[in-house]
Amino acid sequence: MALLVDVLEAKGLDCIDLVLFALPGVGDVGKNALELLNEANDASDVARFIHPGLPPLARLNEDGLLTPPHLIAHRIQTDNGKSILTITGRGQPSEPFQQHDFTTGLLKHLADHGMNEIVVLAGLMSTPEIKEAFAVATTSSHRVWLEEKGVDVRRDQPSGGAIGMSALMASLAPLYGLKSVCAMATTVGASGDVHASLRLLEFISEGWELDVGLPVNTTSTLLKKLSALAPSSDSDHVRDLMEEPDAFYI
């Protein structure tokens, strides 16, 4: 299957120091984290990644224009001169072979543009009293390098493994010459766990010395997210049928 890359900014994918990737999953921890990071740092849209495996559901954007299903890449320029690429979206293909095809196509595109490190953001189901953030490595050499920097790298979590494009992005990245980890924050699993998202952002900002702006108005952000998730009085059966399942995805 062909991956279509819609370039929105000519040099937006050049000279990237770190890629952050997240999709909807447990508590939407990773996806919300990237959305909050983009908002706090005035990120610019640089590319859309369009794959035929995504559900054929076109949506209106903030300008009232109908857009194809896609993952969106934003670029953030930090105060210490680093360039960060964030990639996220509303969902992923439902079939395993489509997830694999999308992942390998995207990793190849990132590698071809000279990118060399990716951090996948995700949530890990846990009990309410456990509030942690940590990394899971994909190669021994990179794990040693991270531990020498003081990053908390676990060897026993996630004990049940992980599935979906996020898991594939992290685990397949070394095959394309990219260093990779999965950065996880514990959550009870409720949709829109913004506090876990913020904990994850703080962990990554400190561990990778990103010097990025972090969201400050957490109460307002949490209420806004919860409001958006409030059930409507009218049932939207078409959307129910098209919604991407993510209950077991990191």
C-alpha positions as YAML, in Angstrom:
chain: A
units: angstrom
residues:
- id: 1
  name: MET
  ca: [0.00, 0.00, 0.00]
- id: 2
  name: ALA
  ca: [1.20, 3.49, -0.81]
- id: 3
  name: LEU
  ca: [1.86, 6.09, 1.88]
- id: 4
  name: LEU
  ca: [0.90, 9.55, 0.63]
- id: 5
  name: VAL
  ca: [2.83, 12.44, 2.18]
- id: 6
  name: ASP
  ca: [1.15, 15.82, 1.85]
- id: 7
  name: VAL
  ca: [3.90, 18.38, 2.50]
- id: 8
  name: LEU
  ca: [2.53, 21.57, 4.07]
- id: 9
  name: GLU
  ca: [5.88, 23.27, 4.76]
- id: 10
  name: ALA
  ca: [8.71, 22.78, 2.27]
- id: 11
  name: LYS
  ca: [11.55, 22.27, 4.76]
- id: 12
  name: GLY
  ca: [9.44, 21.24, 7.75]
- id: 13
  name: LEU
  ca: [10.89, 17.72, 7.89]
- id: 14
  name: ASP
  ca: [14.53, 18.80, 7.60]
- id: 15
  name: CYS
  ca: [17.07, 18.84, 10.45]
- id: 16
  name: ILE
  ca: [14.84, 17.20, 13.07]
- id: 17
  name: ASP
  ca: [16.54, 16.29, 16.36]
- id: 18
  name: LEU
  ca: [13.75, 14.18, 17.87]
- id: 19
  name: VAL
  ca: [10.45, 12.66, 16.74]
- id: 20
  name: LEU
  ca: [7.58, 12.29, 19.22]
- id: 21
  name: PHE
  ca: [4.80, 9.91, 18.14]
- id: 22
  name: ALA
  ca: [1.47, 9.05, 19.75]
- id: 23
  name: LEU
  ca: [-1.97, 7.74, 18.84]
- id: 24
  name: PRO
  ca: [-5.20, 7.23, 20.82]
- id: 25
  name: GLY
  ca: [-4.83, 4.47, 23.40]
- id: 26
  name: VAL
  ca: [-5.08, 3.83, 27.14]
- id: 27
  name: GLY
  ca: [-6.32, 7.08, 28.67]
- id: 28
  name: ASP
  ca: [-5.32, 8.85, 25.44]
- id: 29
  name: VAL
  ca: [-2.23, 9.76, 27.46]
- id: 30
  name: GLY
  ca: [0.21, 10.03, 24.57]
- id: 31
  name: LYS
  ca: [-2.12, 11.71, 22.09]
- id: 32
  name: ASN
  ca: [-3.25, 14.34, 24.60]
- id: 33
  name: ALA
  ca: [0.36, 14.95, 25.62]
- id: 34
  name: LEU
  ca: [1.35, 15.83, 22.07]
- id: 35
  name: GLU
  ca: [-1.71, 18.01, 21.54]
- id: 36
  name: LEU
  ca: [-0.91, 19.92, 24.73]
- id: 37
  name: LEU
  ca: [2.74, 20.23, 23.71]
- id: 38
  name: ASN
  ca: [1.80, 21.56, 20.28]
- id: 39
  name: GLU
  ca: [-0.53, 24.15, 21.80]
- id: 40
  name: ALA
  ca: [1.98, 25.32, 24.39]
- id: 41
  name: ASN
  ca: [4.74, 25.81, 21.81]
- id: 42
  name: ASP
  ca: [2.82, 27.24, 18.83]
- id: 43
  name: ALA
  ca: [3.75, 24.25, 16.70]
- id: 44
  name: SER
  ca: [3.45, 24.63, 12.94]
- id: 45
  name: ASP
  ca: [1.79, 22.09, 10.62]
- id: 46
  name: VAL
  ca: [4.41, 20.62, 8.30]
- id: 47
  name: ALA
  ca: [2.98, 17.42, 6.77]
- id: 48
  name: ARG
  ca: [0.07, 15.01, 6.64]
- id: 49
  name: PHE
  ca: [0.58, 11.26, 6.32]
- id: 50
  name: ILE
  ca: [-2.28, 9.59, 4.44]
- id: 51
  name: HIS
  ca: [-2.64, 5.81, 4.22]
- id: 52
  name: PRO
  ca: [-5.42, 3.73, 2.60]
- id: 53
  name: GLY
  ca: [-5.75, 1.65, 5.77]
- id: 54
  name: LEU
  ca: [-7.26, 4.56, 7.70]
- id: 55
  name: PRO
  ca: [-11.08, 4.49, 7.90]
- id: 56
  name: PRO
  ca: [-12.49, 6.53, 4.98]
- id: 57
  name: LEU
  ca: [-13.92, 9.24, 7.20]
- id: 58
  name: ALA
  ca: [-13.18, 12.78, 5.98]
- id: 59
  name: ARG
  ca: [-13.60, 15.49, 8.63]
- id: 60
  name: LEU
  ca: [-13.93, 19.26, 8.72]
- id: 61
  name: ASN
  ca: [-10.87, 21.09, 9.98]
- id: 62
  name: GLU
  ca: [-10.78, 24.33, 11.99]
- id: 63
  name: ASP
  ca: [-11.15, 26.31, 8.75]
- id: 64
  name: GLY
  ca: [-14.29, 24.43, 7.74]
- id: 65
  name: LEU
  ca: [-12.52, 22.48, 4.99]
- id: 66
  name: LEU
  ca: [-13.08, 18.78, 4.39]
- id: 67
  name: THR
  ca: [-9.83, 16.88, 4.97]
- id: 68
  name: PRO
  ca: [-8.89, 13.25, 4.29]
- id: 69
  name: PRO
  ca: [-8.10, 10.84, 7.14]
- id: 70
  name: HIS
  ca: [-4.47, 11.33, 8.12]
- id: 71
  name: LEU
  ca: [-1.80, 11.61, 10.78]
- id: 72
  name: ILE
  ca: [-0.50, 15.15, 11.21]
- id: 73
  name: ALA
  ca: [3.11, 16.21, 11.79]
- id: 74
  name: HIS
  ca: [3.91, 19.43, 13.66]
- id: 75
  name: ARG
  ca: [7.29, 21.09, 14.14]
- id: 76
  name: ILE
  ca: [8.39, 22.71, 17.40]
- id: 77
  name: GLN
  ca: [11.50, 24.87, 17.72]
- id: 78
  name: THR
  ca: [12.83, 24.89, 21.27]
- id: 79
  name: ASP
  ca: [14.62, 27.71, 23.07]
- id: 80
  name: ASN
  ca: [17.86, 25.72, 23.10]
- id: 81
  name: GLY
  ca: [17.82, 25.29, 19.32]
- id: 82
  name: LYS
  ca: [16.40, 21.79, 19.00]
- id: 83
  name: SER
  ca: [13.81, 20.91, 16.36]
- id: 84
  name: ILE
  ca: [11.09, 18.47, 17.42]
- id: 85
  name: LEU
  ca: [8.63, 16.73, 15.13]
- id: 86
  name: THR
  ca: [5.37, 15.54, 16.70]
- id: 87
  name: ILE
  ca: [3.16, 13.04, 14.87]
- id: 88
  name: THR
  ca: [-0.33, 12.17, 16.03]
- id: 89
  name: GLY
  ca: [-3.86, 11.64, 14.77]
- id: 90
  name: ARG
  ca: [-7.37, 10.44, 15.53]
- id: 91
  name: GLY
  ca: [-6.77, 6.76, 14.90]
- id: 92
  name: GLN
  ca: [-5.00, 4.04, 12.95]
- id: 93
  name: PRO
  ca: [-5.84, 1.20, 10.56]
- id: 94
  name: SER
  ca: [-7.84, -1.62, 12.12]
- id: 95
  name: GLU
  ca: [-6.13, -4.50, 10.31]
- id: 96
  name: PRO
  ca: [-2.71, -5.68, 11.55]
- id: 97
  name: PHE
  ca: [-1.17, -5.84, 8.06]
- id: 98
  name: GLN
  ca: [-2.32, -2.27, 7.38]
- id: 99
  name: GLN
  ca: [-0.84, -1.09, 10.67]
- id: 100
  name: HIS
  ca: [2.44, -2.76, 9.73]
- id: 101
  name: ASP
  ca: [2.40, -1.28, 6.23]
- id: 102
  name: PHE
  ca: [1.64, 2.24, 7.50]
- id: 103
  name: THR
  ca: [4.34, 1.96, 10.18]
- id: 104
  name: THR
  ca: [7.10, 0.73, 7.88]
- id: 105
  name: GLY
  ca: [6.24, 3.35, 5.25]
- id: 106
  name: LEU
  ca: [6.33, 6.12, 7.84]
- id: 107
  name: LEU
  ca: [9.58, 4.91, 9.41]
- id: 108
  name: LYS
  ca: [11.23, 4.73, 6.00]
- id: 109
  name: HIS
  ca: [10.12, 8.28, 5.23]
- id: 110
  name: LEU
  ca: [11.48, 9.58, 8.53]
- id: 111
  name: ALA
  ca: [14.79, 7.74, 8.04]
- id: 112
  name: ASP
  ca: [15.10, 9.06, 4.48]
- id: 113
  name: HIS
  ca: [14.86, 12.60, 5.90]
- id: 114
  name: GLY
  ca: [17.78, 11.98, 8.24]
- id: 115
  name: MET
  ca: [15.86, 11.54, 11.50]
- id: 116
  name: ASN
  ca: [17.61, 9.30, 14.01]
- id: 117
  name: GLU
  ca: [15.59, 9.12, 17.23]
- id: 118
  name: ILE
  ca: [11.93, 8.57, 18.02]
- id: 119
  name: VAL
  ca: [10.06, 8.53, 21.32]
- id: 120
  name: VAL
  ca: [6.63, 6.91, 21.32]
- id: 121
  name: LEU
  ca: [4.30, 8.28, 24.03]
- id: 122
  name: ALA
  ca: [1.71, 6.02, 25.64]
- id: 123
  name: GLY
  ca: [-0.30, 5.21, 28.74]
- id: 124
  name: LEU
  ca: [-0.04, 2.08, 30.89]
- id: 125
  name: MET
  ca: [-3.04, 0.84, 32.83]
- id: 126
  name: SER
  ca: [-2.36, 0.86, 36.57]
- id: 127
  name: THR
  ca: [-3.96, 1.41, 39.97]
- id: 128
  name: PRO
  ca: [-4.79, 5.01, 41.05]
- id: 129
  name: GLU
  ca: [-2.07, 5.20, 43.72]
- id: 130
  name: ILE
  ca: [0.72, 4.52, 41.21]
- id: 131
  name: LYS
  ca: [1.74, 7.69, 39.39]
- id: 132
  name: GLU
  ca: [4.88, 7.01, 37.39]
- id: 133
  name: ALA
  ca: [6.52, 7.79, 34.08]
- id: 134
  name: PHE
  ca: [9.32, 5.74, 32.58]
- id: 135
  name: ALA
  ca: [10.85, 4.53, 29.35]
- id: 136
  name: VAL
  ca: [11.06, 1.11, 27.69]
- id: 137
  name: ALA
  ca: [14.04, 0.65, 25.38]
- id: 138
  name: THR
  ca: [14.25, -1.28, 22.11]
- id: 139
  name: THR
  ca: [18.04, -1.84, 21.97]
- id: 140
  name: SER
  ca: [20.58, -2.57, 24.70]
- id: 141
  name: SER
  ca: [23.00, 0.15, 23.57]
- id: 142
  name: HIS
  ca: [20.35, 2.86, 23.63]
- id: 143
  name: ARG
  ca: [19.11, 1.66, 27.02]
- id: 144
  name: VAL
  ca: [22.63, 1.99, 28.48]
- id: 145
  name: TRP
  ca: [22.94, 5.50, 27.01]
- id: 146
  name: LEU
  ca: [19.62, 6.56, 28.52]
- id: 147
  name: GLU
  ca: [20.42, 5.10, 31.93]
- id: 148
  name: GLU
  ca: [23.74, 6.93, 31.96]
- id: 149
  name: LYS
  ca: [21.75, 10.15, 31.47]
- id: 150
  name: GLY
  ca: [19.59, 9.26, 34.48]
- id: 151
  name: VAL
  ca: [16.45, 8.24, 32.57]
- id: 152
  name: ASP
  ca: [14.26, 5.65, 34.34]
- id: 153
  name: VAL
  ca: [14.29, 2.69, 31.92]
- id: 154
  name: ARG
  ca: [12.24, -0.37, 32.89]
- id: 155
  name: ARG
  ca: [12.91, -3.98, 31.99]
- id: 156
  name: ASP
  ca: [9.67, -5.54, 33.28]
- id: 157
  name: GLN
  ca: [6.96, -3.28, 31.84]
- id: 158
  name: PRO
  ca: [4.66, -3.47, 29.99]
- id: 159
  name: SER
  ca: [4.50, -7.06, 31.20]
- id: 160
  name: GLY
  ca: [1.66, -7.99, 28.86]
- id: 161
  name: GLY
  ca: [3.28, -6.49, 25.77]
- id: 162
  name: ALA
  ca: [1.82, -3.84, 23.48]
- id: 163
  name: ILE
  ca: [-0.04, -3.79, 20.18]
- id: 164
  name: GLY
  ca: [-0.97, -1.30, 17.51]
- id: 165
  name: MET
  ca: [0.97, 1.24, 15.48]
- id: 166
  name: SER
  ca: [2.54, 2.84, 18.55]
- id: 167
  name: ALA
  ca: [4.06, -0.50, 19.55]
- id: 168
  name: LEU
  ca: [5.22, -1.11, 15.99]
- id: 169
  name: MET
  ca: [6.73, 2.38, 15.64]
- id: 170
  name: ALA
  ca: [8.87, 1.86, 18.74]
- id: 171
  name: SER
  ca: [9.89, -1.75, 18.14]
- id: 172
  name: LEU
  ca: [10.55, -1.54, 14.38]
- id: 173
  name: ALA
  ca: [12.42, 1.79, 14.42]
- id: 174
  name: PRO
  ca: [15.89, 0.24, 14.99]
- id: 175
  name: LEU
  ca: [15.48, -1.74, 11.76]
- id: 176
  name: TYR
  ca: [15.43, 1.63, 9.96]
- id: 177
  name: GLY
  ca: [18.44, 3.04, 11.78]
- id: 178
  name: LEU
  ca: [16.46, 5.02, 14.36]
- id: 179
  name: LYS
  ca: [17.04, 4.92, 18.10]
- id: 180
  name: SER
  ca: [13.70, 4.43, 19.82]
- id: 181
  name: VAL
  ca: [11.95, 4.08, 23.15]
- id: 182
  name: CYS
  ca: [8.39, 3.93, 24.36]
- id: 183
  name: ALA
  ca: [7.82, 6.52, 27.10]
- id: 184
  name: MET
  ca: [4.89, 5.55, 29.31]
- id: 185
  name: ALA
  ca: [2.88, 7.14, 32.11]
- id: 186
  name: THR
  ca: [0.62, 5.13, 34.39]
- id: 187
  name: THR
  ca: [-3.10, 5.82, 34.27]
- id: 188
  name: VAL
  ca: [-6.34, 4.31, 35.52]
- id: 189
  name: GLY
  ca: [-7.35, 4.18, 31.88]
- id: 190
  name: ALA
  ca: [-10.10, 6.81, 31.85]
- id: 191
  name: SER
  ca: [-10.38, 8.73, 28.59]
- id: 192
  name: GLY
  ca: [-8.59, 12.04, 28.66]
- id: 193
  name: ASP
  ca: [-6.22, 11.45, 31.59]
- id: 194
  name: VAL
  ca: [-4.57, 14.84, 31.17]
- id: 195
  name: HIS
  ca: [-2.67, 14.63, 34.45]
- id: 196
  name: ALA
  ca: [-0.89, 11.50, 33.22]
- id: 197
  name: SER
  ca: [-0.19, 13.31, 29.94]
- id: 198
  name: LEU
  ca: [1.43, 16.21, 31.79]
- id: 199
  name: ARG
  ca: [3.48, 13.80, 33.91]
- id: 200
  name: LEU
  ca: [4.69, 12.15, 30.72]
- id: 201
  name: LEU
  ca: [5.64, 15.49, 29.15]
- id: 202
  name: GLU
  ca: [7.65, 16.47, 32.21]
- id: 203
  name: PHE
  ca: [9.46, 13.12, 32.13]
- id: 204
  name: ILE
  ca: [10.41, 13.52, 28.45]
- id: 205
  name: SER
  ca: [11.33, 17.19, 28.76]
- id: 206
  name: GLU
  ca: [13.72, 16.44, 31.62]
- id: 207
  name: GLY
  ca: [15.13, 13.16, 30.31]
- id: 208
  name: TRP
  ca: [15.81, 14.44, 26.79]
- id: 209
  name: GLU
  ca: [16.64, 18.03, 27.86]
- id: 210
  name: LEU
  ca: [14.12, 19.47, 25.42]
- id: 211
  name: ASP
  ca: [13.66, 22.93, 26.96]
- id: 212
  name: VAL
  ca: [10.08, 23.10, 25.66]
- id: 213
  name: GLY
  ca: [7.14, 25.05, 27.02]
- id: 214
  name: LEU
  ca: [4.83, 22.88, 29.12]
- id: 215
  name: PRO
  ca: [1.10, 23.55, 29.68]
- id: 216
  name: VAL
  ca: [0.50, 25.52, 32.89]
- id: 217
  name: ASN
  ca: [-3.28, 25.83, 33.22]
- id: 218
  name: THR
  ca: [-3.92, 22.17, 33.98]
- id: 219
  name: THR
  ca: [-7.37, 22.64, 35.53]
- id: 220
  name: SER
  ca: [-8.71, 24.53, 32.53]
- id: 221
  name: THR
  ca: [-7.17, 22.02, 30.16]
- id: 222
  name: LEU
  ca: [-8.66, 19.07, 32.02]
- id: 223
  name: LEU
  ca: [-12.15, 20.58, 32.04]
- id: 224
  name: LYS
  ca: [-11.91, 21.36, 28.34]
- id: 225
  name: LYS
  ca: [-10.88, 17.79, 27.53]
- id: 226
  name: LEU
  ca: [-13.62, 16.25, 29.69]
- id: 227
  name: SER
  ca: [-16.22, 18.56, 28.17]
- id: 228
  name: ALA
  ca: [-15.26, 17.43, 24.70]
- id: 229
  name: LEU
  ca: [-15.78, 13.82, 25.79]
- id: 230
  name: ALA
  ca: [-19.24, 14.42, 27.29]
- id: 231
  name: PRO
  ca: [-21.91, 12.24, 25.65]
- id: 232
  name: SER
  ca: [-24.34, 13.88, 23.27]
- id: 233
  name: SER
  ca: [-28.10, 13.41, 23.50]
- id: 234
  name: ASP
  ca: [-28.22, 12.27, 19.89]
- id: 235
  name: SER
  ca: [-26.72, 8.97, 18.80]
- id: 236
  name: ASP
  ca: [-24.35, 9.15, 15.85]
- id: 237
  name: HIS
  ca: [-24.47, 5.61, 14.55]
- id: 238
  name: VAL
  ca: [-22.30, 6.31, 11.50]
- id: 239
  name: ARG
  ca: [-19.52, 7.63, 13.72]
- id: 240
  name: ASP
  ca: [-19.91, 4.67, 16.08]
- id: 241
  name: LEU
  ca: [-19.36, 2.31, 13.17]
- id: 242
  name: MET
  ca: [-16.34, 4.24, 11.84]
- id: 243
  name: GLU
  ca: [-14.62, 4.89, 15.17]
- id: 244
  name: GLU
  ca: [-11.22, 3.23, 15.41]
- id: 245
  name: PRO
  ca: [-11.04, 0.65, 18.24]
- id: 246
  name: ASP
  ca: [-8.19, 1.43, 20.64]
- id: 247
  name: ALA
  ca: [-9.18, -0.08, 23.99]
- id: 248
  name: PHE
  ca: [-6.20, -2.46, 24.04]
- id: 249
  name: TYR
  ca: [-3.68, -0.18, 22.39]
- id: 250
  name: ILE
  ca: [-0.89, 1.63, 24.22]
...
